[in-house]
């Protein structure tokens, strides 16, 4: 007989652990299945100089607020892992590691059948907490790059010293791309950056971290159905900024003044020459427009509340891409530029192929209302903008987990009389986390 539980949670990152915390409070039988080890992505898919881009005070996992000495600082990679390990020790979840879920489908009796590398399970309800970043995106033209060029995805990059001597092309200027380009630039590497359409924001403005201002303005509590873009906000690229060295802006124009080479969107590769669209000027201008727009909203908030703050300012470009060689920003001869490494920072795509349920849109993303799908007993947790901006972050996942725990509890109460009791106790394969 398959092992049965009231609830099975797939994934033991911050989302799965947060939900386990609330289910334990309610005495609800559940089991977490983790493909790797808890918080695997934080441990093994971040570069060495990685740090949070939001201040530490926003780390509010259930029963585990940040309690360190720098609430307005930005935890580095090792500190983040320590914070999460302490949370794991508090939660002590019923957990099986090294388990890959191969297939999930609801049966005729309403239960879910879960086929895994550790055997079969059944559950009344299932919560998918495996995130939305599964398959690294690398374009097919990567196959045509010279064999001597080292190629990495952002999740594989660790530090500049691990790369060969020579120039580096970073493709993508979202949070990861911009921060990795900065990491390489500070190490003295000749960096070429293919700039996309990611927006940017100030780190500090009018005497405070911009995150502090936006929190006071209620931005982080805005549910997705009240956002001007509605569900479309889930497709937005995150603003690039950094918490490095106490936090600062990332200004690509300033990097260009210092010798970084900027290009437009990647467009193709021919005869050893990388080609880019003529989009650099528009991309930089739009990023600055968003930057100034956020600051203008803060100005309005300060004026409306009559707050005392340093005077406002407007960012003025310190560098423009006009002038010089007309092809400087649209072509890159890899050999002539001495490019020996390419780092792909163009994101991930979801892979929920193992979830056999009619709850996905045409792009393979789950359709839901605050994590609740139209298929009874199937939920998602930890996705970006699942409910608010913080849903995929330490700041908002607790609120989402509590909401789902309440939905799960209510559904179990409605179906308690019709379900068969669990088949027995959790087996010895459970990992002790205490």
C-alpha positions in Angstrom: 0.0 0.0 0.0 1.3 3.5 -0.8 2.2 5.6 2.2 -0.6 8.0 2.9 -0.6 11.5 4.4 -3.2 14.2 4.7 -0.9 16.6 3.0 2.3 16.2 1.0 4.5 19.2 0.4 6.9 19.0 -2.6 10.0 21.1 -1.9 11.8 22.0 1.4 12.9 25.6 0.7 11.6 28.5 2.7 8.1 28.0 1.3 7.7 24.4 2.2 9.2 24.9 5.7 6.9 27.8 6.3 3.9 25.8 5.5 5.1 22.9 7.6 5.4 25.3 10.6 1.7 26.3 10.3 0.5 22.7 9.6 2.3 21.5 12.7 0.5 24.2 14.7 -2.8 22.8 13.6 -1.8 19.1 14.2 -2.2 18.3 10.5 -0.4 15.2 9.3 2.0 16.0 6.5 5.3 15.1 4.8 7.8 17.1 2.9 9.5 15.6 -0.2 12.8 17.3 -1.2 14.7 16.4 -4.4 18.0 17.6 -2.9 18.5 18.9 0.6 16.7 21.8 2.3 17.5 25.2 0.8 19.5 23.6 -2.0 19.3 26.6 -4.3 20.7 28.9 -1.6 23.6 26.6 -0.9 24.6 25.5 -4.4 23.2 28.0 -7.0 24.5 31.4 -5.7 27.8 33.0 -6.4 30.3 33.6 -3.6 29.7 37.3 -3.3 25.9 37.0 -3.4 24.0 39.0 -0.8 20.4 40.0 -0.3 19.1 43.0 -2.2 16.4 43.7 0.4 17.3 44.8 3.9 17.6 42.2 6.6 14.5 43.4 8.5 12.4 42.1 5.7 13.4 38.5 6.6 10.3 37.4 8.4 9.9 33.7 8.1 7.2 32.4 10.5 8.4 32.6 14.1 11.9 33.5 12.7 12.3 37.2 12.1 15.9 38.4 11.5 17.4 39.0 15.0 20.9 40.0 14.1 22.8 43.3 14.7 22.2 44.9 11.3 18.4 45.0 10.5 19.2 47.6 7.7 22.1 45.6 6.4 22.2 42.9 3.7 23.1 39.3 4.7 25.8 37.6 2.6 25.5 34.1 1.3 26.9 32.4 4.4 24.7 34.5 6.7 21.6 33.6 4.6 22.4 29.9 4.9 22.9 30.2 8.7 19.6 32.1 9.0 17.8 29.3 7.0 19.5 26.5 8.9 18.3 28.0 12.1 14.8 28.1 10.7 15.0 24.5 9.7 16.1 23.5 13.2 13.1 25.4 14.6 10.6 23.8 12.3 11.8 20.2 12.6 9.7 19.2 9.6 8.7 15.6 8.7 11.1 15.4 5.8 12.4 13.0 3.2 15.4 14.2 1.2 16.9 12.9 -2.1 13.3 12.2 -3.4 12.3 13.2 -6.9 8.6 13.4 -7.6 8.0 11.8 -11.0 4.2 12.1 -11.4 1.3 13.6 -9.5 -2.3 13.0 -10.4 -5.6 13.1 -8.7 -7.4 9.8 -8.6 -11.1 9.1 -9.0 -11.6 8.9 -5.3 -10.2 12.5 -4.9 -6.9 11.5 -3.4 -3.6 12.4 -5.1 -1.3 9.6 -6.3 2.4 10.7 -6.1 5.0 8.5 -7.8 8.6 9.2 -6.6 12.0 7.7 -6.6 11.4 6.6 -3.1 8.1 4.8 -3.8 4.5 5.7 -4.1 2.5 8.0 -1.8 -1.1 9.2 -1.6 -2.4 12.4 -0.1 -5.7 14.2 0.4 -4.0 17.5 -0.6 -0.7 18.5 -2.3 1.2 21.7 -2.1 3.9 22.4 -4.8 6.7 24.4 -3.2 9.4 23.8 -5.7 9.6 27.4 -6.9 9.3 28.6 -10.5 13.0 28.6 -11.6 13.7 25.1 -12.8 15.4 25.0 -16.2 18.2 27.5 -17.0 17.6 29.4 -20.2 20.5 29.2 -22.7 19.9 30.1 -26.4 20.7 27.6 -29.1 23.4 29.8 -30.6 25.5 28.8 -27.6 26.1 25.6 -29.4 28.0 27.5 -32.1 30.4 29.3 -29.8 34.1 28.3 -30.2 34.9 25.3 -28.0 37.6 27.1 -26.0 35.1 29.6 -24.7 33.9 28.7 -21.2 30.1 28.9 -20.9 28.2 29.1 -17.6 24.7 29.9 -16.6 24.3 32.4 -13.7 23.4 29.5 -11.3 26.9 28.0 -12.1 28.9 31.1 -11.7 30.9 31.3 -8.4 33.7 33.9 -8.7 36.0 35.7 -11.1 39.0 33.6 -10.2 37.3 30.5 -11.5 37.2 31.9 -15.0 40.1 31.8 -17.5 42.2 34.9 -18.2 40.5 37.1 -20.8 37.3 39.1 -21.4 33.9 38.0 -20.2 30.6 38.5 -22.0 27.6 38.6 -19.6 24.3 38.2 -21.4 21.3 39.7 -19.5 21.1 42.7 -17.1 18.5 41.6 -14.6 19.4 41.3 -10.9 21.8 38.4 -11.5 23.3 39.7 -14.7 23.9 43.2 -13.3 25.4 41.9 -10.0 27.6 39.3 -11.7 28.8 42.0 -14.2 29.7 44.2 -11.2 31.5 41.3 -9.5 33.6 40.7 -12.5 34.2 44.4 -13.1 35.4 45.0 -9.6 37.8 42.1 -10.0 39.4 43.8 -12.9 37.9 41.7 -15.7 37.1 43.3 -19.1 33.4 42.9 -19.1 31.0 43.1 -22.0 27.3 43.3 -20.9 24.4 42.6 -23.2 21.8 44.9 -21.7 18.1 43.9 -21.6 15.0 45.7 -20.6 15.3 45.2 -16.8 14.4 48.4 -14.8 16.5 49.8 -11.9 15.9 51.6 -8.7 17.9 53.6 -6.2 19.3 51.9 -3.1 19.0 55.0 -0.9 16.9 58.1 -1.5 16.2 61.1 0.7 17.9 59.6 3.7 16.5 56.1 3.7 16.6 52.8 1.9 14.1 52.9 -1.0 12.7 49.6 0.4 11.8 51.4 3.7 10.0 54.1 1.8 8.0 51.6 -0.3 7.1 49.6 2.8 5.7 52.7 4.4 3.8 53.4 1.2 2.1 49.9 1.3 3.7 48.6 -1.9 4.7 45.3 -0.4 1.2 44.7 0.9 -0.5 45.3 -2.5 -2.2 42.1 -3.7 -1.7 41.1 -7.3 -5.4 41.7 -8.2 -4.9 45.4 -7.2 -1.7 45.9 -9.1 -2.1 48.0 -12.3 -0.8 45.1 -14.3 -2.8 42.4 -12.5 -1.3 39.0 -13.2 1.0 40.5 -15.8 3.2 41.7 -13.0 4.3 38.1 -12.5 6.2 38.4 -15.8 8.1 41.6 -14.8 11.8 41.6 -14.5 13.1 42.6 -11.1 14.8 45.9 -10.7 18.6 45.7 -10.5 20.2 47.1 -7.4 22.7 45.6 -4.8 23.2 45.2 -1.1 26.9 44.7 -1.6 29.3 46.7 0.7 26.3 48.0 2.6 24.2 48.7 -0.4 24.4 50.9 -3.4 22.9 51.7 -6.9 24.0 49.7 -9.9 24.6 52.3 -12.6 25.5 50.7 -15.9 26.4 54.1 -17.3 28.9 54.6 -14.6 30.4 51.2 -15.3 30.7 52.2 -19.0 32.7 55.3 -17.9 35.0 52.9 -16.0 35.6 50.7 -19.0 32.8 48.2 -19.1 31.5 47.6 -22.7 27.7 47.8 -23.1 25.7 46.3 -25.9 22.0 45.9 -26.8 19.9 42.8 -26.8 21.7 39.7 -28.2 20.5 39.1 -31.7 22.8 36.4 -33.3 26.2 35.0 -34.0 27.9 34.9 -37.4 31.5 34.1 -38.3 32.7 34.6 -34.7 30.9 38.0 -34.4 28.2 38.3 -31.8 25.5 40.7 -33.0 23.2 42.8 -30.8 20.1 44.8 -31.5 20.4 48.6 -31.5 18.5 48.8 -28.2 21.1 50.0 -25.7 20.1 53.7 -25.6 16.4 52.9 -25.2 17.1 50.3 -22.5 19.3 52.7 -20.4 16.8 55.5 -20.8 13.9 53.3 -19.7 15.7 52.0 -16.7 16.5 55.5 -15.6 12.9 56.5 -16.2 11.7 53.8 -13.8 14.5 54.9 -11.3 13.3 58.5 -11.3 9.6 57.4 -11.3 10.0 55.5 -8.1 11.8 58.4 -6.5 9.1 60.7 -7.7 6.5 58.5 -6.0 8.5 58.7 -2.8 8.6 62.5 -3.2 4.8 62.6 -3.4 4.5 60.4 -0.3 6.8 62.7 1.7 4.9 65.8 0.6 1.5 64.2 1.4 2.6 63.1 4.8 4.5 66.3 5.6 7.6 64.3 6.4 11.0 65.8 7.1 13.6 64.4 4.7 16.6 65.6 2.7 15.7 67.4 -0.6 14.7 65.5 -3.7 16.9 64.8 -6.7 16.7 63.5 -10.3 19.2 61.1 -11.8 21.0 62.6 -14.8 22.8 60.3 -17.2 26.6 60.3 -16.7 27.3 58.5 -20.0 25.6 58.1 -23.3 26.2 55.4 -25.9 26.4 57.8 -28.9 29.7 58.5 -30.6 32.6 56.3 -31.4 32.4 53.3 -33.7 28.8 53.0 -35.0 29.0 49.2 -34.5 30.5 49.4 -31.0 27.3 48.5 -29.3 25.8 46.2 -31.9 28.8 43.9 -32.8 31.4 42.0 -30.8 34.2 40.1 -32.5 34.8 37.5 -29.9 38.4 36.7 -30.9 39.5 40.3 -31.4 38.0 41.2 -28.0 39.7 38.3 -26.3 36.5 36.8 -25.0 37.2 33.6 -23.1 34.0 33.3 -21.1 30.3 33.8 -21.6 27.8 33.9 -18.7 24.2 33.4 -19.5 22.0 35.5 -17.2 18.7 35.3 -19.0 16.7 33.4 -16.4 14.9 30.2 -16.0 11.7 28.6 -17.3 9.3 26.5 -15.2 9.1 22.7 -15.5 5.9 21.4 -13.9 5.7 18.5 -16.3 5.3 16.0 -13.5 2.1 17.7 -12.3 -0.7 16.0 -14.3 -3.4 18.5 -13.7 -5.3 21.0 -16.0 -4.1 24.0 -14.0 -1.5 25.6 -16.4 -1.5 28.3 -18.9 0.1 28.2 -22.4 3.5 29.0 -21.0 3.5 26.2 -18.5 2.8 28.4 -15.5 0.2 27.5 -12.9 -3.1 29.4 -12.8 -4.3 30.1 -9.3 -5.9 32.5 -6.9 -3.5 33.2 -4.0 -2.0 29.7 -4.5 -5.3 27.9 -4.7 -5.9 26.2 -8.1 -9.3 25.2 -9.6 -8.4 21.5 -8.9 -9.5 20.8 -5.4 -6.7 20.0 -3.0 -3.9 21.2 -5.2 -1.9 24.4 -4.3 1.2 26.3 -5.1 3.4 28.3 -2.7 6.5 30.4 -3.0 6.1 31.7 -6.5 6.8 35.3 -7.4 3.8 37.5 -6.9 1.7 34.6 -5.8 -0.2 37.1 -3.8 2.1 40.1 -3.2 5.6 41.3 -4.2 7.0 39.4 -1.2 5.4 36.0 -2.0 8.6 34.6 -3.5 10.8 36.2 -0.8 11.5 36.0 2.9 9.2 39.0 3.5 5.9 37.6 2.3 6.0 33.8 2.2 4.8 33.5 5.8 1.6 35.3 5.1 0.9 33.1 2.0 1.8 29.9 4.0 -0.6 30.8 6.8 -3.4 31.4 4.2 -2.9 28.0 2.6 -2.7 26.3 6.0 -6.1 27.7 6.7 -7.5 26.6 3.4 -6.0 23.1 3.9 -7.4 22.8 7.4 -10.9 23.9 6.3 -10.9 21.4 3.4 -9.7 18.5 5.6 -12.5 19.3 8.0 -15.1 19.1 5.2 -13.7 15.8 3.9 -12.7 14.1 7.1 -15.7 11.7 7.2 -15.2 10.5 3.6 -11.5 9.8 3.5 -9.8 6.5 4.6 -7.5 6.9 7.6 -3.8 7.1 7.0 -2.1 3.7 6.3 0.4 4.0 9.2 3.2 5.9 10.8 5.9 7.7 8.9 8.7 5.3 8.0 12.3 5.3 9.2 13.3 7.0 6.0 12.4 10.3 7.5 15.4 12.6 8.1 15.9 13.8 11.6 16.3 17.6 11.7 16.2 18.1 15.4 
